[in-house]
Amino acid sequence: MIRVVLACITLLLSSMQASAALWTITYPRPLDDSDERSQYPIALLKLALDKTGVNYELRPSDRILLTGKAMRQLRENREVNVVWSMTDSQREKDLTAIRIPIAKGLIGLRVFVVNQDKASKFEDVMSLTDIRKLVPVQGEEWPDTKILQANGFNVFTVPEFREAYDMIKQGKGDFFPRSVIEVDAELAEEGRRSNLFLEPNMALYYPTAMYYFVSSSNKTLARLIETGLNRAIDDGSFESLFQTTYSPILEGLNMQERNVFTLENPLLPVETPLNDNRLWYKNTIQTKELTPTDVE
């Protein structure tokens, strides 16, 4: 009997120690501490971790890590143990994706940053065929590049994010498609002091998701984050944070009045939870599907 009691006490103490253990969770340091694009993913991650009740420390990496480098470091279990990024089949093979779209699919809704000297090129665009005649600028390692190429675009690629804006400023390429969750913060820094212009009438959409990724060897952290996100979805706090962050942005971009063209995404993994309506942005934005006249 005494042995049974001692065993129960030992099990209880082990459980208490596990719950009290400090989880150190490191994410990629953004370009600067005021980078608004990283504020929502960090806030949502904090919300999810709080829902689990674990004791954690959330901190940035020691050095700035752009997405491509961060994903490589994550695969090797170095510097970071969580990264948020747009998904594709290869990333989900290399890493563990927590398949809850943290921006509810808005990462695939793209408006066009252009050089003011080239704004007239967009005045007569009426179809996807017309848009394909223009050259988008994208990053070399971005899934977006392959999506655009698969849809018939001739893409001008650059190694890093900042260089894409530099190319548009210099008149190289015709437009830089940026997600609605990125473009405001970026133009606040890049565009207000330059010749950049946000095209007011059009957008592209392709189905995709931005997920939290962890190392394939860190299943426990994946389950922890997934549990917290699901609890935040169930109690409405996920939706509240999402709406507070993005509703003013979508309204400011006048998305309801834009002509939105839909592209196919051949990189979208079959496991993407497209049928779970809780996880995606519910909107009245009218998109134009690819029609036979758009197919070359």
Secondary structure, DSSP 4 states (H G I P E B T S, - for coil): -HHHHHHHHHHHHHHHHHHHSEEEEEEEE-SSTT-GGGHHHHHHHHHHHHHHT-EEEEEEEEEE--HHHHHHHHHTT-S-S-EEEE--HHHHHHSEEE-S-TTTTGGGEEEEEEEGGGGGGGTT--SHHHHHTS-BEEETT-HHHHHHHHTT---EEESSHHHHHHHHHTT-SSBEEEETTTHHHHHHHHTTTSSEEE-SSEEEE----EEEEE-TT-HHHHHHHHHHHHHHHHHTHHHHHHHHHHHHHHHHTTGGGSEEEE---TT--TT--TT-GGGS------EEPP-GGG--
